[in-house]
Amino acid sequence: MSGTITDVERVVHTLSQVVVANEKYFGELDAVVGDGDFGYSLARGFEIVLKNWDGYDRGDPGVFVTKVAMTLSSRIGGTSGPIWGTALLRMGMALKGSPTFEAADVVRGLRAAIEGIKTRGQAELGEKTLLDALSPATDALEAAIADGANQSEAMRAFATTARGAAEATSTMQAMRGRAAYTGERSIGSVDAGAMAVAVLAEALADTWPID
């Protein structure tokens, strides 16, 4: 899970492409109990990232991610922009100051992103949000690295856990966002944000270089 600015560019570019390609799917998931604008809002933000791709400061991996986070925070509407922007901003801060990074930096960045989402969204685990996929997936990633998995194996562990955890949100009652207004009717459908985390993680695992 170590790397340089080139690896970070590959990850961010993949995330941007996958978000745009899944605009309709994410919107359909959100429309079940939400207002249905999740896919649209997220796609518009990442479209700007792709449009401005060559203009981002690439001083180091953290600077680059921070600049992308600022774009998302300012261009994604509703609650999604601040939450996804905060997550990437915290990751960027964890990677700042060095031209390279190690696996521990990635885990530390993901942990910081999780705490940022909790603070910004006033959310906790079990409240049917993207945290319910991102947090257990980060645990799986850290465990895989500790067990000696190579980068592609660790990324696959992250994605597999994210998928299972996202699907498990169908048994939860939404406690945050517009979906919370539906009360018990939110049980039976997956959380759109959690499933987006799973879809993005799987795309990264599918394209991660074999090491």
RASULSUL-V865907 format. One line per field, one symbol per residue. ss: DSSP state (A for helix, B for strand, O for the rest). phi: phi as a letter, one per 30 degrees, with the letter a starting at -180 (. if undefined). burial: b if it has 9 or more other ideal C-beta (glycine too) atoms within 8 Angstrom, else e. A space follows every 10 residues. Layout:
ss->???
phi->???
burial->???
This chain:
ss->OOBBAAAAAA AAAAAAAAAA AOAAAAAAAA AOOOOOOAAA AAAAAAAAAA AOAAAOOOOO AAAAAAAAAA AAAAAOOAAA AAAAAAAAAA AAAAAOOOOB BOAAAAAAAA AAAAAAAAAA AOOOOOOOOO AAAAAAAAAA AAAAAAOOOO AAAAAAAAAA AAAAAAAAAA AOOOOOOAAA AAAAAAOOOO OAAAAAAAAA AAAAAAAOOO O
phi->.dlbeddddd ddddeddddd dceddddddd ddbccicddd dddddddded dcedcddcea eddddddded ddddccdidd edddddeddd ddddcdjbdb bceddddddd dddddddedd chbbeicibd edcddddded dddddddjdd dddddddedd dddddddddd dccdcbiddd ddhddddjbd ddddddeddd ddddddcded b
burial->bebbbebbbb bbbbbbbbbb ebbebbbbbb eebbebbbbb bbbbbbbbbb ebeeebeeeb bbbbbbbbbb bbbebbebeb bbbbbbbbbb bbbbbbebee bebebbbbbb bbbbbbbbeb bebeeebbbb bbbbbbbbbb bbbbbeeebe bbbbbbbbbb bbbebbbbbb ebebebeebb ebeeebbebb bbbbbbbbbb bbbbbeebee e
